[in-house]
Amino acid sequence: MNISILGLGWLGKPLADSLLDLGFVVKGSTTSVAKLNDLKAEGYNVYKVQIEEKEVYGNVKSLLKDSEILILNTPPGLRRNPESNYVAKIKQLIPYIENSSVRNVLFIGSTSVFADTKDMLEVTNEMLPNSESSSAKQLIRVERILSENVNFKTTILRFAGLVDERRHPATMMSKRKQIPNPLAPVNLIHRSDCVGIIREIISGHEWGKIYNAAYPLHPSKETYYTNVCTHKKLPLPNFIQNEISKGKLINGQKTANELSYKYNHSILKD
């Protein structure tokens, strides 16, 4: 089976390695000429593709050619550039998907589409997204646009906060003061589990599904980040104590059960 990955970055590159090990034919993309040359030197079948609000630049047709699955792994970048129109970018891409051999799309989304509330509700796969933030609204709209397209089937995979041995939110948290919501549950997932869950979805599961993924351990933000920063010998974060905490608890266990997957990397390891 041929698979195209739009975005060979922090998650896409190890995902490509894993899928290649399983015997899939994998093609990928990057937006950087320097990374393109590096990836080609490492033996990857990679193309330079950049999706903008009015046009898609690069050889996207070759990226999608002969592939049955497209893994749409392009972070919207709305935190860095809040004015970016992610919806418009995805709309530019869709005609290329429709006119290709792709029949199944895996959209890598985010659990940020769910609002934090003082009730700290448990979020399941069946719950409808409800965040009113501008970035969440764009992600929700993209989910809907992809899901409603009859030319291919879309599975939506929403990840909680992403971590690995080098990338951990505690590093930034340790530098902050007066952090809100100390009692909110932590929702995180290690990159190795992200790759594992994607592999399970691709390996024969029904398409057109919605999954939320988070490691099934949810200590409070204050407890978790204080412990991690202590372990990493980082300055301890400072939390606001006199306000009501808001948050949510992402139930990632149901996704694991549906996919017969076992989370293999505890968020307490790093």
C-alpha positions as CSV (number, residue, x, y, z in Angstrom):
1,M,0.0,0.0,0.0
2,N,1.2,3.5,-0.8
3,I,0.9,6.3,1.8
4,S,1.6,10.0,1.5
5,I,2.4,12.1,4.5
6,L,1.9,15.8,4.2
7,G,4.5,17.1,6.7
8,L,7.7,15.1,7.5
9,G,8.5,17.0,10.7
10,W,8.6,16.2,14.4
11,L,5.9,13.6,14.0
12,G,5.8,12.8,10.3
13,K,9.5,11.7,10.0
14,P,9.4,9.0,12.7
15,L,6.0,8.0,11.4
16,A,7.4,7.5,7.9
17,D,10.2,5.4,9.4
18,S,7.7,3.2,11.2
19,L,5.5,2.7,8.1
20,L,8.5,1.9,6.0
21,D,9.5,-0.7,8.5
22,L,6.1,-2.3,8.0
23,G,6.6,-2.5,4.3
24,F,4.5,0.4,3.1
25,V,5.6,2.6,0.2
26,V,5.9,6.1,1.8
27,K,6.2,9.5,0.2
28,G,6.4,12.8,2.2
29,S,6.6,16.5,2.0
30,T,8.4,19.4,3.6
31,T,8.2,23.2,3.1
32,S,11.9,23.8,3.5
33,V,14.5,23.4,0.7
34,A,17.2,22.7,3.2
35,K,15.1,19.9,4.9
36,L,14.2,18.6,1.4
37,N,17.8,18.1,0.5
38,D,18.6,16.6,3.9
39,L,15.7,14.1,3.7
40,K,16.6,13.1,0.2
41,A,20.2,12.5,1.3
42,E,18.8,10.2,4.0
43,G,16.9,8.3,1.3
44,Y,13.4,9.6,1.8
45,N,11.0,10.0,-1.2
46,V,10.1,13.6,-0.5
47,Y,8.7,16.6,-2.3
48,K,8.6,20.3,-1.4
49,V,5.0,21.3,-1.0
50,Q,3.6,24.4,0.7
51,I,-0.1,25.1,1.2
52,E,-1.1,28.8,1.2
53,E,-4.4,30.5,1.4
54,K,-4.7,31.1,-2.4
55,E,-2.5,28.4,-3.9
56,V,-0.7,25.1,-3.3
57,Y,3.0,25.4,-4.3
58,G,5.2,22.5,-5.2
59,N,4.7,19.1,-6.8
60,V,1.6,18.0,-4.8
61,K,0.4,15.8,-7.7
62,S,3.5,13.6,-7.5
63,L,3.2,13.5,-3.7
64,L,-0.3,12.0,-4.0
65,K,0.2,10.0,-7.1
66,D,-0.6,6.3,-6.7
67,S,-1.2,6.7,-2.9
68,E,-4.3,5.2,-1.3
69,I,-3.9,7.0,2.0
70,L,-3.0,10.7,2.8
71,I,-1.9,11.5,6.3
72,L,-2.7,15.2,6.7
73,N,-0.1,16.3,9.2
74,T,0.3,20.0,8.7
75,P,-0.1,22.0,12.0
76,P,-2.1,25.1,11.4
77,G,0.4,27.4,13.1
78,L,-2.3,29.5,14.5
79,R,-0.6,30.1,17.8
80,R,2.4,31.6,16.0
81,N,0.3,33.4,13.4
82,P,-3.3,33.9,14.6
83,E,-4.3,35.7,11.4
84,S,-3.5,32.7,9.3
85,N,-6.5,31.2,7.4
86,Y,-6.1,27.5,7.9
87,V,-9.5,26.7,6.5
88,A,-8.6,28.4,3.2
89,K,-5.4,26.5,3.0
90,I,-7.1,23.1,3.3
91,K,-9.7,24.2,0.8
92,Q,-6.9,24.8,-1.7
93,L,-5.6,21.2,-1.1
94,I,-8.9,19.4,-1.4
95,P,-9.2,19.5,-5.3
96,Y,-5.7,17.8,-5.5
97,I,-6.9,15.0,-3.2
98,E,-10.2,14.6,-5.1
99,N,-8.3,14.2,-8.4
100,S,-5.8,11.8,-7.0
101,S,-5.8,8.0,-6.2
102,V,-6.3,8.9,-2.4
103,R,-9.4,7.2,-1.0
104,N,-8.7,7.7,2.7
105,V,-7.5,10.7,4.6
106,L,-6.2,10.7,8.2
107,F,-6.4,14.3,9.6
108,I,-4.1,14.9,12.5
109,G,-6.0,17.3,14.7
110,S,-6.0,18.5,18.3
111,T,-8.0,18.1,21.4
112,S,-7.9,21.9,21.8
113,V,-11.3,21.8,19.9
114,F,-12.8,21.1,23.3
115,A,-13.4,23.9,25.8
116,D,-11.9,24.1,29.3
117,T,-14.7,24.4,31.9
118,K,-14.8,24.6,35.7
119,D,-16.6,21.2,35.6
120,M,-13.6,19.7,33.9
121,L,-15.7,17.3,31.9
122,E,-14.5,14.0,30.6
123,V,-14.2,14.3,26.8
124,T,-15.1,11.1,24.8
125,N,-14.9,10.3,21.1
126,E,-18.6,10.9,20.8
127,M,-18.5,14.5,22.2
128,L,-19.0,17.3,19.8
129,P,-16.2,20.0,19.8
130,N,-17.3,23.1,21.7
131,S,-14.4,25.5,22.0
132,E,-15.1,29.1,21.0
133,S,-11.5,30.1,20.4
134,S,-10.7,31.4,16.9
135,S,-8.1,28.6,16.4
136,A,-10.4,25.9,17.5
137,K,-13.2,27.2,15.3
138,Q,-10.9,26.8,12.3
139,L,-9.9,23.3,13.3
140,I,-13.5,22.4,13.7
141,R,-14.4,23.8,10.4
142,V,-11.6,21.8,8.7
143,E,-12.8,18.6,10.4
144,R,-16.2,19.2,9.0
145,I,-15.1,20.1,5.5
146,L,-13.0,16.9,5.2
147,S,-15.6,14.7,6.8
148,E,-18.4,15.9,4.5
149,N,-16.4,15.3,1.3
150,V,-17.8,12.3,-0.5
151,N,-14.8,11.7,-2.7
152,F,-12.7,10.2,0.1
153,K,-13.3,9.0,3.7
154,T,-11.7,11.0,6.5
155,T,-10.7,9.7,9.9
156,I,-10.0,12.5,12.5
157,L,-7.4,11.8,15.1
158,R,-7.1,14.5,17.8
159,F,-4.0,14.4,19.9
160,A,-3.6,15.9,23.3
161,G,-0.4,17.8,24.2
162,L,2.6,16.3,22.5
163,V,5.8,15.3,24.3
164,D,9.0,13.3,23.8
165,E,12.4,13.1,25.4
166,R,13.4,16.5,24.0
167,R,10.1,18.3,23.6
168,H,8.3,18.8,26.9
169,P,5.9,21.6,28.0
170,A,7.5,21.6,31.4
171,T,10.5,23.4,29.8
172,M,8.3,26.4,29.0
173,M,6.1,26.0,32.1
174,S,9.1,26.4,34.4
175,K,9.8,29.9,33.0
176,R,6.3,31.1,33.7
177,K,4.7,32.9,36.7
178,Q,1.1,33.0,37.9
179,I,0.0,30.0,35.7
180,P,-3.8,29.5,35.8
181,N,-5.8,26.4,36.4
182,P,-3.5,24.5,38.8
183,L,-6.1,21.8,39.4
184,A,-6.9,21.1,35.8
185,P,-6.1,17.6,34.6
186,V,-3.0,17.1,32.4
187,N,-3.7,15.7,28.9
188,L,-0.5,14.6,27.2
189,I,0.7,11.9,24.8
190,H,4.2,10.8,23.8
191,R,5.2,10.8,20.2
192,S,5.9,7.1,20.1
193,D,2.2,6.5,21.1
194,C,1.1,8.9,18.4
195,V,3.0,6.8,15.8
196,G,1.6,3.6,17.3
197,I,-2.0,4.8,17.1
198,I,-1.6,5.9,13.5
199,R,-0.2,2.6,12.6
200,E,-3.2,0.8,14.1
201,I,-5.7,3.1,12.3
202,I,-3.9,2.3,9.0
203,S,-3.7,-1.4,9.6
204,G,-7.2,-2.4,8.5
205,H,-9.5,-0.4,10.6
206,E,-12.7,1.2,9.3
207,W,-12.3,4.7,8.0
208,G,-14.6,7.7,8.7
209,K,-14.0,7.5,12.5
210,I,-13.2,10.1,15.2
211,Y,-10.6,9.4,17.8
212,N,-9.2,11.4,20.7
213,A,-5.8,10.3,22.0
214,A,-4.2,11.0,25.4
215,Y,-2.2,8.9,27.8
216,P,-4.7,7.6,30.5
217,L,-3.1,9.3,33.4
218,H,-4.3,12.8,34.4
219,P,-2.6,14.4,37.5
220,S,-3.3,18.0,38.1
221,K,-1.2,20.6,36.3
222,E,0.4,21.8,39.5
223,T,1.3,18.4,40.7
224,Y,2.6,17.1,37.4
225,Y,4.7,20.1,36.3
226,T,6.1,20.6,39.7
227,N,7.2,17.0,39.8
228,V,8.6,17.1,36.2
229,C,10.5,20.3,36.8
230,T,11.9,19.0,40.0
231,H,13.1,15.8,38.2
232,K,14.6,17.8,35.3
233,K,16.2,20.3,37.8
234,L,14.3,23.2,36.2
235,P,12.9,26.2,38.1
236,L,9.6,25.4,39.7
237,P,6.5,26.9,38.0
238,N,4.3,29.3,40.0
239,F,0.5,28.8,39.9
240,I,-2.4,31.1,40.6
241,Q,-4.1,29.7,43.7
242,N,-7.0,32.1,44.3
243,E,-9.0,31.4,41.1
244,I,-11.3,28.6,40.1
245,S,-9.5,26.1,37.8
246,K,-10.9,25.2,34.4
247,G,-9.9,22.2,32.3
248,K,-11.0,19.0,30.7
249,L,-10.1,15.3,30.9
250,I,-9.4,13.7,27.5
251,N,-10.5,10.0,27.6
252,G,-7.9,8.3,25.4
253,Q,-8.6,4.9,26.7
254,K,-11.7,4.3,24.6
255,T,-9.6,5.0,21.5
256,A,-7.0,2.5,22.7
257,N,-9.8,-0.1,23.3
258,E,-11.4,0.4,19.9
259,L,-8.0,0.0,18.1
260,S,-6.7,-2.8,20.4
261,Y,-3.8,-0.5,21.3
262,K,-1.9,-0.3,24.5
263,Y,-0.2,3.0,25.4
264,N,3.5,2.2,25.7
265,H,5.1,5.4,27.0
266,S,4.1,6.9,30.3
267,I,4.1,10.7,30.4
268,L,5.9,10.3,33.7
269,K,9.1,9.0,32.0
270,D,10.4,12.3,30.7
